[in-house]
């Protein structure tokens, strides 16, 4: 949770509630799972078992 609090502060937030940080952490996790699923599919489609950084960049851009 400390990492999420750091992100909030670095983005200009002076203070944040614990519930806000928890909600943001849940959003990060959900979005990360979506990206990982897409990236894994992209690697498999390319005939690879290994996910590459290019796959992640492409998935995030879409």
N, CA, C and O atoms as a Maestro MAE file, in Angstrom:
{
 s_m_m2io_version
 :::
 2.0.0
}

f_m_ct {
 s_m_title
 :::
 protein
 m_atom[248] {
  # First column is atom index #
  i_m_mmod_type
  r_m_x_coord
  r_m_y_coord
  r_m_z_coord
  i_m_residue_number
  s_m_chain_name
  s_m_pdb_residue_name
  s_m_pdb_atom_name
  i_m_atomic_number
  :::
  1 25 0.818 -1.182 0.000 1 A "UNK " " N  " 7
  2 3 0.000 0.000 0.000 1 A "UNK " " CA " 6
  3 2 0.871 1.258 0.000 1 A "UNK " " C  " 6
  4 15 0.450 2.307 -0.488 1 A "UNK " " O  " 8
  5 25 2.066 1.154 0.539 2 A "UNK " " N  " 7
  6 3 2.967 2.307 0.581 2 A "UNK " " CA " 6
  7 2 3.292 2.800 -0.828 2 A "UNK " " C  " 6
  8 15 3.416 4.003 -1.057 2 A "UNK " " O  " 8
  9 25 3.428 1.868 -1.765 3 A "UNK " " N  " 7
  10 3 3.732 2.261 -3.140 3 A "UNK " " CA " 6
  11 2 2.592 3.076 -3.739 3 A "UNK " " C  " 6
  12 15 2.830 4.049 -4.455 3 A "UNK " " O  " 8
  13 25 1.372 2.687 -3.452 4 A "UNK " " N  " 7
  14 3 0.210 3.423 -3.961 4 A "UNK " " CA " 6
  15 2 0.164 4.810 -3.332 4 A "UNK " " C  " 6
  16 15 -0.099 5.796 -4.021 4 A "UNK " " O  " 8
  17 25 0.415 4.893 -2.042 5 A "UNK " " N  " 7
  18 3 0.445 6.197 -1.373 5 A "UNK " " CA " 6
  19 2 1.518 7.096 -1.983 5 A "UNK " " C  " 6
  20 15 1.307 8.299 -2.136 5 A "UNK " " O  " 8
  21 25 2.669 6.518 -2.333 6 A "UNK " " N  " 7
  22 3 3.746 7.282 -2.970 6 A "UNK " " CA " 6
  23 2 3.298 7.822 -4.325 6 A "UNK " " C  " 6
  24 15 3.577 8.970 -4.670 6 A "UNK " " O  " 8
  25 25 2.604 6.984 -5.087 7 A "UNK " " N  " 7
  26 3 2.119 7.413 -6.406 7 A "UNK " " CA " 6
  27 2 1.156 8.584 -6.255 7 A "UNK " " C  " 6
  28 15 1.226 9.552 -7.012 7 A "UNK " " O  " 8
  29 25 0.274 8.496 -5.296 8 A "UNK " " N  " 7
  30 3 -0.680 9.586 -5.058 8 A "UNK " " CA " 6
  31 2 0.064 10.870 -4.704 8 A "UNK " " C  " 6
  32 15 -0.253 11.935 -5.235 8 A "UNK " " O  " 8
  33 25 1.038 10.781 -3.823 9 A "UNK " " N  " 7
  34 3 1.796 11.976 -3.417 9 A "UNK " " CA " 6
  35 2 2.606 12.548 -4.578 9 A "UNK " " C  " 6
  36 15 2.663 13.765 -4.754 9 A "UNK " " O  " 8
  37 25 3.228 11.685 -5.363 10 A "UNK " " N  " 7
  38 3 4.030 12.156 -6.504 10 A "UNK " " CA " 6
  39 2 3.160 12.815 -7.570 10 A "UNK " " C  " 6
  40 15 3.641 13.629 -8.359 10 A "UNK " " O  " 8
  41 25 1.892 12.462 -7.585 11 A "UNK " " N  " 7
  42 3 0.964 13.039 -8.559 11 A "UNK " " CA " 6
  43 2 0.352 14.340 -8.067 11 A "UNK " " C  " 6
  44 15 -0.511 14.915 -8.730 11 A "UNK " " O  " 8
  45 25 0.793 14.802 -6.917 12 A "UNK " " N  " 7
  46 3 0.327 16.087 -6.420 12 A "UNK " " CA " 6
  47 2 -0.622 16.017 -5.250 12 A "UNK " " C  " 6
  48 15 -0.995 17.052 -4.696 12 A "UNK " " O  " 8
  49 25 -1.020 14.822 -4.859 13 A "UNK " " N  " 7
  50 3 -1.915 14.688 -3.711 13 A "UNK " " CA " 6
  51 2 -1.166 14.976 -2.421 13 A "UNK " " C  " 6
  52 15 -0.128 14.370 -2.155 13 A "UNK " " O  " 8
  53 25 -1.678 15.881 -1.633 14 A "UNK " " N  " 7
  54 3 -1.043 16.209 -0.358 14 A "UNK " " CA " 6
  55 2 -1.308 15.117 0.669 14 A "UNK " " C  " 6
  56 15 -0.413 14.690 1.399 14 A "UNK " " O  " 8
  57 25 -2.555 14.681 0.705 15 A "UNK " " N  " 7
  58 3 -2.956 13.648 1.663 15 A "UNK " " CA " 6
  59 2 -3.927 12.714 0.960 15 A "UNK " " C  " 6
  60 15 -4.595 13.101 0.001 15 A "UNK " " O  " 8
  61 25 -3.997 11.499 1.439 16 A "UNK " " N  " 7
  62 3 -4.945 10.550 0.863 16 A "UNK " " CA " 6
  63 2 -5.488 9.661 1.970 16 A "UNK " " C  " 6
  64 15 -4.804 9.352 2.946 16 A "UNK " " O  " 8
  65 25 -6.728 9.265 1.789 17 A "UNK " " N  " 7
  66 3 -7.321 8.365 2.774 17 A "UNK " " CA " 6
  67 2 -6.892 6.938 2.472 17 A "UNK " " C  " 6
  68 15 -6.538 6.613 1.339 17 A "UNK " " O  " 8
  69 25 -6.927 6.107 3.474 18 A "UNK " " N  " 7
  70 3 -6.570 4.697 3.287 18 A "UNK " " CA " 6
  71 2 -7.521 4.041 2.291 18 A "UNK " " C  " 6
  72 15 -7.101 3.208 1.487 18 A "UNK " " O  " 8
  73 25 -8.805 4.415 2.339 19 A "UNK " " N  " 7
  74 3 -9.774 3.819 1.417 19 A "UNK " " CA " 6
  75 2 -9.488 4.233 -0.026 19 A "UNK " " C  " 6
  76 15 -9.691 3.440 -0.946 19 A "UNK " " O  " 8
  77 25 -9.019 5.462 -0.234 20 A "UNK " " N  " 7
  78 3 -8.667 5.901 -1.590 20 A "UNK " " CA " 6
  79 2 -7.479 5.102 -2.110 20 A "UNK " " C  " 6
  80 15 -7.470 4.681 -3.267 20 A "UNK " " O  " 8
  81 25 -6.492 4.895 -1.272 21 A "UNK " " N  " 7
  82 3 -5.319 4.119 -1.670 21 A "UNK " " CA " 6
  83 2 -5.702 2.671 -1.960 21 A "UNK " " C  " 6
  84 15 -5.201 2.079 -2.916 21 A "UNK " " O  " 8
  85 25 -6.578 2.099 -1.151 22 A "UNK " " N  " 7
  86 3 -7.026 0.724 -1.374 22 A "UNK " " CA " 6
  87 2 -7.791 0.611 -2.684 22 A "UNK " " C  " 6
  88 15 -7.600 -0.347 -3.434 22 A "UNK " " O  " 8
  89 25 -8.650 1.575 -2.962 23 A "UNK " " N  " 7
  90 3 -9.420 1.557 -4.208 23 A "UNK " " CA " 6
  91 2 -8.495 1.675 -5.411 23 A "UNK " " C  " 6
  92 15 -8.667 0.963 -6.401 23 A "UNK " " O  " 8
  93 25 -7.524 2.564 -5.331 24 A "UNK " " N  " 7
  94 3 -6.570 2.723 -6.422 24 A "UNK " " CA " 6
  95 2 -5.757 1.446 -6.624 24 A "UNK " " C  " 6
  96 15 -5.477 1.068 -7.762 24 A "UNK " " O  " 8
  97 25 -5.378 0.786 -5.548 25 A "UNK " " N  " 7
  98 3 -4.646 -0.481 -5.643 25 A "UNK " " CA " 6
  99 2 -5.488 -1.537 -6.350 25 A "UNK " " C  " 6
  100 15 -4.967 -2.312 -7.151 25 A "UNK " " O  " 8
  101 25 -6.785 -1.570 -6.057 26 A "UNK " " N  " 7
  102 3 -7.680 -2.522 -6.734 26 A "UNK " " CA " 6
  103 2 -7.768 -2.218 -8.223 26 A "UNK " " C  " 6
  104 15 -7.753 -3.132 -9.048 26 A "UNK " " O  " 8
  105 25 -7.860 -0.938 -8.567 27 A "UNK " " N  " 7
  106 3 -7.915 -0.544 -9.976 27 A "UNK " " CA " 6
  107 2 -6.626 -0.949 -10.686 27 A "UNK " " C  " 6
  108 15 -6.667 -1.482 -11.795 27 A "UNK " " O  " 8
  109 25 -5.473 -0.696 -10.044 28 A "UNK " " N  " 7
  110 3 -4.188 -1.102 -10.622 28 A "UNK " " CA " 6
  111 2 -4.158 -2.609 -10.879 28 A "UNK " " C  " 6
  112 15 -3.721 -3.058 -11.939 28 A "UNK " " O  " 8
  113 25 -4.625 -3.381 -9.901 29 A "UNK " " N  " 7
  114 3 -4.602 -4.835 -10.044 29 A "UNK " " CA " 6
  115 2 -5.506 -5.291 -11.182 29 A "UNK " " C  " 6
  116 15 -5.107 -6.126 -11.994 29 A "UNK " " O  " 8
  117 25 -6.717 -4.752 -11.250 30 A "UNK " " N  " 7
  118 3 -7.648 -5.138 -12.315 30 A "UNK " " CA " 6
  119 2 -7.079 -4.806 -13.688 30 A "UNK " " C  " 6
  120 15 -7.116 -5.631 -14.601 30 A "UNK " " O  " 8
  121 25 -6.553 -3.596 -13.827 31 A "UNK " " N  " 7
  122 3 -5.995 -3.177 -15.116 31 A "UNK " " CA " 6
  123 2 -4.767 -4.019 -15.467 31 A "UNK " " C  " 6
  124 15 -4.575 -4.379 -16.629 31 A "UNK " " O  " 8
  125 25 -3.946 -4.330 -14.484 32 A "UNK " " N  " 7
  126 3 -2.759 -5.161 -14.716 32 A "UNK " " CA " 6
  127 2 -3.146 -6.547 -15.206 32 A "UNK " " C  " 6
  128 15 -2.511 -7.086 -16.112 32 A "UNK " " O  " 8
  129 25 -4.178 -7.123 -14.616 33 A "UNK " " N  " 7
  130 3 -4.636 -8.444 -15.050 33 A "UNK " " CA " 6
  131 2 -5.140 -8.406 -16.488 33 A "UNK " " C  " 6
  132 15 -4.899 -9.339 -17.254 33 A "UNK " " O  " 8
  133 25 -5.839 -7.333 -16.859 34 A "UNK " " N  " 7
  134 3 -6.301 -7.183 -18.242 34 A "UNK " " CA " 6
  135 2 -5.112 -7.113 -19.195 34 A "UNK " " C  " 6
  136 15 -5.105 -7.764 -20.240 34 A "UNK " " O  " 8
  137 25 -4.121 -6.329 -18.833 35 A "UNK " " N  " 7
  138 3 -2.936 -6.168 -19.682 35 A "UNK " " CA " 6
  139 2 -2.181 -7.483 -19.806 35 A "UNK " " C  " 6
  140 15 -1.776 -7.862 -20.905 35 A "UNK " " O  " 8
  141 25 -1.988 -8.182 -18.695 36 A "UNK " " N  " 7
  142 3 -1.258 -9.456 -18.720 36 A "UNK " " CA " 6
  143 2 -1.986 -10.477 -19.587 36 A "UNK " " C  " 6
  144 15 -1.349 -11.223 -20.331 36 A "UNK " " O  " 8
  145 25 -3.291 -10.517 -19.500 37 A "UNK " " N  " 7
  146 3 -4.068 -11.439 -20.321 37 A "UNK " " CA " 6
  147 2 -3.866 -11.131 -21.804 37 A "UNK " " C  " 6
  148 15 -3.640 -12.036 -22.607 37 A "UNK " " O  " 8
  149 25 -3.948 -9.862 -22.156 38 A "UNK " " N  " 7
  150 3 -3.765 -9.466 -23.548 38 A "UNK " " CA " 6
  151 2 -2.344 -9.746 -24.026 38 A "UNK " " C  " 6
  152 15 -2.144 -10.221 -25.144 38 A "UNK " " O  " 8
  153 25 -1.366 -9.453 -23.187 39 A "UNK " " N  " 7
  154 3 0.039 -9.659 -23.547 39 A "UNK " " CA " 6
  155 2 0.331 -11.143 -23.743 39 A "UNK " " C  " 6
  156 15 1.049 -11.518 -24.670 39 A "UNK " " O  " 8
  157 25 -0.211 -11.974 -22.888 40 A "UNK " " N  " 7
  158 3 -0.015 -13.416 -23.010 40 A "UNK " " CA " 6
  159 2 -0.600 -13.930 -24.318 40 A "UNK " " C  " 6
  160 15 0.018 -14.747 -25.001 40 A "UNK " " O  " 8
  161 25 -1.778 -13.458 -24.663 41 A "UNK " " N  " 7
  162 3 -2.409 -13.842 -25.924 41 A "UNK " " CA " 6
  163 2 -1.564 -13.395 -27.109 41 A "UNK " " C  " 6
  164 15 -1.408 -14.137 -28.078 41 A "UNK " " O  " 8
  165 25 -1.020 -12.186 -27.034 42 A "UNK " " N  " 7
  166 3 -0.180 -11.674 -28.120 42 A "UNK " " CA " 6
  167 2 1.065 -12.542 -28.300 42 A "UNK " " C  " 6
  168 15 1.438 -12.864 -29.428 42 A "UNK " " O  " 8
  169 25 1.703 -12.917 -27.206 43 A "UNK " " N  " 7
  170 3 2.906 -13.754 -27.287 43 A "UNK " " CA " 6
  171 2 2.567 -15.119 -27.876 43 A "UNK " " C  " 6
  172 15 3.295 -15.632 -28.726 43 A "UNK " " O  " 8
  173 25 1.462 -15.703 -27.424 44 A "UNK " " N  " 7
  174 3 1.052 -17.008 -27.958 44 A "UNK " " CA " 6
  175 2 0.753 -16.910 -29.447 44 A "UNK " " C  " 6
  176 15 1.123 -17.800 -30.213 44 A "UNK " " O  " 8
  177 25 0.090 -15.843 -29.861 45 A "UNK " " N  " 7
  178 3 -0.236 -15.644 -31.269 45 A "UNK " " CA " 6
  179 2 1.037 -15.535 -32.115 45 A "UNK " " C  " 6
  180 15 1.056 -15.938 -33.278 45 A "UNK " " O  " 8
  181 25 2.090 -14.987 -31.519 46 A "UNK " " N  " 7
  182 3 3.373 -14.852 -32.219 46 A "UNK " " CA " 6
  183 2 4.202 -16.130 -32.134 46 A "UNK " " C  " 6
  184 15 5.328 -16.172 -32.629 46 A "UNK " " O  " 8
  185 25 3.648 -17.179 -31.506 47 A "UNK " " N  " 7
  186 3 4.361 -18.444 -31.400 47 A "UNK " " CA " 6
  187 2 5.411 -18.459 -30.303 47 A "UNK " " C  " 6
  188 15 6.344 -19.261 -30.340 47 A "UNK " " O  " 8
  189 25 5.261 -17.578 -29.333 48 A "UNK " " N  " 7
  190 3 6.224 -17.504 -28.236 48 A "UNK " " CA " 6
  191 2 5.567 -17.844 -26.916 48 A "UNK " " C  " 6
  192 15 4.364 -17.654 -26.736 48 A "UNK " " O  " 8
  193 25 6.375 -18.351 -25.993 49 A "UNK " " N  " 7
  194 3 5.926 -18.557 -24.621 49 A "UNK " " CA " 6
  195 2 6.374 -17.396 -23.741 49 A "UNK " " C  " 6
  196 15 5.872 -17.201 -22.634 49 A "UNK " " O  " 8
  197 25 7.323 -16.639 -24.255 50 A "UNK " " N  " 7
  198 3 7.909 -15.537 -23.498 50 A "UNK " " CA " 6
  199 2 7.223 -14.226 -23.852 50 A "UNK " " C  " 6
  200 15 7.064 -13.887 -25.025 50 A "UNK " " O  " 8
  201 25 6.823 -13.502 -22.829 51 A "UNK " " N  " 7
  202 3 6.252 -12.171 -23.009 51 A "UNK " " CA " 6
  203 2 7.405 -11.176 -23.055 51 A "UNK " " C  " 6
  204 15 8.302 -11.215 -22.213 51 A "UNK " " O  " 8
  205 25 7.376 -10.300 -24.026 52 A "UNK " " N  " 7
  206 3 8.444 -9.313 -24.196 52 A "UNK " " CA " 6
  207 2 7.952 -7.918 -23.819 52 A "UNK " " C  " 6
  208 15 6.752 -7.649 -23.765 52 A "UNK " " O  " 8
  209 25 8.912 -7.052 -23.564 53 A "UNK " " N  " 7
  210 3 8.551 -5.679 -23.213 53 A "UNK " " CA " 6
  211 2 7.784 -4.992 -24.338 53 A "UNK " " C  " 6
  212 15 6.917 -4.159 -24.074 53 A "UNK " " O  " 8
  213 25 8.090 -5.330 -25.578 54 A "UNK " " N  " 7
  214 3 7.356 -4.754 -26.709 54 A "UNK " " CA " 6
  215 2 5.881 -5.134 -26.653 54 A "UNK " " C  " 6
  216 15 5.013 -4.334 -27.002 54 A "UNK " " O  " 8
  217 25 5.603 -6.363 -26.211 55 A "UNK " " N  " 7
  218 3 4.216 -6.814 -26.086 55 A "UNK " " CA " 6
  219 2 3.461 -5.942 -25.083 55 A "UNK " " C  " 6
  220 15 2.320 -5.542 -25.315 55 A "UNK " " O  " 8
  221 25 4.117 -5.663 -23.980 56 A "UNK " " N  " 7
  222 3 3.487 -4.849 -22.937 56 A "UNK " " CA " 6
  223 2 3.227 -3.448 -23.471 56 A "UNK " " C  " 6
  224 15 2.134 -2.909 -23.296 56 A "UNK " " O  " 8
  225 25 4.220 -2.859 -24.118 57 A "UNK " " N  " 7
  226 3 4.046 -1.504 -24.662 57 A "UNK " " CA " 6
  227 2 2.898 -1.457 -25.658 57 A "UNK " " C  " 6
  228 15 2.091 -0.528 -25.636 57 A "UNK " " O  " 8
  229 25 2.825 -2.449 -26.524 58 A "UNK " " N  " 7
  230 3 1.764 -2.491 -27.526 58 A "UNK " " CA " 6
  231 2 0.396 -2.649 -26.863 58 A "UNK " " C  " 6
  232 15 -0.562 -1.979 -27.250 58 A "UNK " " O  " 8
  233 25 0.302 -3.511 -25.887 59 A "UNK " " N  " 7
  234 3 -0.972 -3.736 -25.200 59 A "UNK " " CA " 6
  235 2 -1.444 -2.487 -24.465 59 A "UNK " " C  " 6
  236 15 -2.641 -2.202 -24.431 59 A "UNK " " O  " 8
  237 25 -0.527 -1.754 -23.888 60 A "UNK " " N  " 7
  238 3 -0.896 -0.548 -23.135 60 A "UNK " " CA " 6
  239 2 -1.346 0.557 -24.081 60 A "UNK " " C  " 6
  240 15 -2.222 1.350 -23.735 60 A "UNK " " O  " 8
  241 25 -0.758 0.614 -25.263 61 A "UNK " " N  " 7
  242 3 -1.141 1.653 -26.234 61 A "UNK " " CA " 6
  243 2 -2.540 1.450 -26.769 61 A "UNK " " C  " 6
  244 15 -3.216 2.422 -27.108 61 A "UNK " " O  " 8
  245 25 -2.990 0.212 -26.853 62 A "UNK " " N  " 7
  246 3 -4.292 -0.080 -27.461 62 A "UNK " " CA " 6
  247 2 -5.430 0.320 -26.607 62 A "UNK " " C  " 6
  248 15 -6.585 0.134 -26.991 62 A "UNK " " O  " 8
  :::
 }
 m_bond[247] {
  # First column is bond index #
  i_m_from
  i_m_to
  i_m_order
  :::
  1 1 2 1
  2 2 3 1
  3 3 4 2
  4 3 5 1
  5 5 6 1
  6 6 7 1
  7 7 8 2
  8 7 9 1
  9 9 10 1
  10 10 11 1
  11 11 12 2
  12 11 13 1
  13 13 14 1
  14 14 15 1
  15 15 16 2
  16 15 17 1
  17 17 18 1
  18 18 19 1
  19 19 20 2
  20 19 21 1
  21 21 22 1
  22 22 23 1
  23 23 24 2
  24 23 25 1
  25 25 26 1
  26 26 27 1
  27 27 28 2
  28 27 29 1
  29 29 30 1
  30 30 31 1
  31 31 32 2
  32 31 33 1
  33 33 34 1
  34 34 35 1
  35 35 36 2
  36 35 37 1
  37 37 38 1
  38 38 39 1
  39 39 40 2
  40 39 41 1
  41 41 42 1
  42 42 43 1
  43 43 44 2
  44 43 45 1
  45 45 46 1
  46 46 47 1
  47 47 48 2
  48 47 49 1
  49 49 50 1
  50 50 51 1
  51 51 52 2
  52 51 53 1
  53 53 54 1
  54 54 55 1
  55 55 56 2
  56 55 57 1
  57 57 58 1
  58 58 59 1
  59 59 60 2
  60 59 61 1
  61 61 62 1
  62 62 63 1
  63 63 64 2
  64 63 65 1
  65 65 66 1
  66 66 67 1
  67 67 68 2
  68 67 69 1
  69 69 70 1
  70 70 71 1
  71 71 72 2
  72 71 73 1
  73 73 74 1
  74 74 75 1
  75 75 76 2
  76 75 77 1
  77 77 78 1
  78 78 79 1
  79 79 80 2
  80 79 81 1
  81 81 82 1
  82 82 83 1
  83 83 84 2
  84 83 85 1
  85 85 86 1
  86 86 87 1
  87 87 88 2
  88 87 89 1
  89 89 90 1
  90 90 91 1
  91 91 92 2
  92 91 93 1
  93 93 94 1
  94 94 95 1
  95 95 96 2
  96 95 97 1
  97 97 98 1
  98 98 99 1
  99 99 100 2
  100 99 101 1
  101 101 102 1
  102 102 103 1
  103 103 104 2
  104 103 105 1
  105 105 106 1
  106 106 107 1
  107 107 108 2
  108 107 109 1
  109 109 110 1
  110 110 111 1
  111 111 112 2
  112 111 113 1
  113 113 114 1
  114 114 115 1
  115 115 116 2
  116 115 117 1
  117 117 118 1
  118 118 119 1
  119 119 120 2
  120 119 121 1
  121 121 122 1
  122 122 123 1
  123 123 124 2
  124 123 125 1
  125 125 126 1
  126 126 127 1
  127 127 128 2
  128 127 129 1
  129 129 130 1
  130 130 131 1
  131 131 132 2
  132 131 133 1
  133 133 134 1
  134 134 135 1
  135 135 136 2
  136 135 137 1
  137 137 138 1
  138 138 139 1
  139 139 140 2
  140 139 141 1
  141 141 142 1
  142 142 143 1
  143 143 144 2
  144 143 145 1
  145 145 146 1
  146 146 147 1
  147 147 148 2
  148 147 149 1
  149 149 150 1
  150 150 151 1
  151 151 152 2
  152 151 153 1
  153 153 154 1
  154 154 155 1
  155 155 156 2
  156 155 157 1
  157 157 158 1
  158 158 159 1
  159 159 160 2
  160 159 161 1
  161 161 162 1
  162 162 163 1
  163 163 164 2
  164 163 165 1
  165 165 166 1
  166 166 167 1
  167 167 168 2
  168 167 169 1
  169 169 170 1
  170 170 171 1
  171 171 172 2
  172 171 173 1
  173 173 174 1
  174 174 175 1
  175 175 176 2
  176 175 177 1
  177 177 178 1
  178 178 179 1
  179 179 180 2
  180 179 181 1
  181 181 182 1
  182 182 183 1
  183 183 184 2
  184 183 185 1
  185 185 186 1
  186 186 187 1
  187 187 188 2
  188 187 189 1
  189 189 190 1
  190 190 191 1
  191 191 192 2
  192 191 193 1
  193 193 194 1
  194 194 195 1
  195 195 196 2
  196 195 197 1
  197 197 198 1
  198 198 199 1
  199 199 200 2
  200 199 201 1
  201 201 202 1
  202 202 203 1
  203 203 204 2
  204 203 205 1
  205 205 206 1
  206 206 207 1
  207 207 208 2
  208 207 209 1
  209 209 210 1
  210 210 211 1
  211 211 212 2
  212 211 213 1
  213 213 214 1
  214 214 215 1
  215 215 216 2
  216 215 217 1
  217 217 218 1
  218 218 219 1
  219 219 220 2
  220 219 221 1
  221 221 222 1
  222 222 223 1
  223 223 224 2
  224 223 225 1
  225 225 226 1
  226 226 227 1
  227 227 228 2
  228 227 229 1
  229 229 230 1
  230 230 231 1
  231 231 232 2
  232 231 233 1
  233 233 234 1
  234 234 235 1
  235 235 236 2
  236 235 237 1
  237 237 238 1
  238 238 239 1
  239 239 240 2
  240 239 241 1
  241 241 242 1
  242 242 243 1
  243 243 244 2
  244 243 245 1
  245 245 246 1
  246 246 247 1
  247 247 248 2
  :::
 }
}
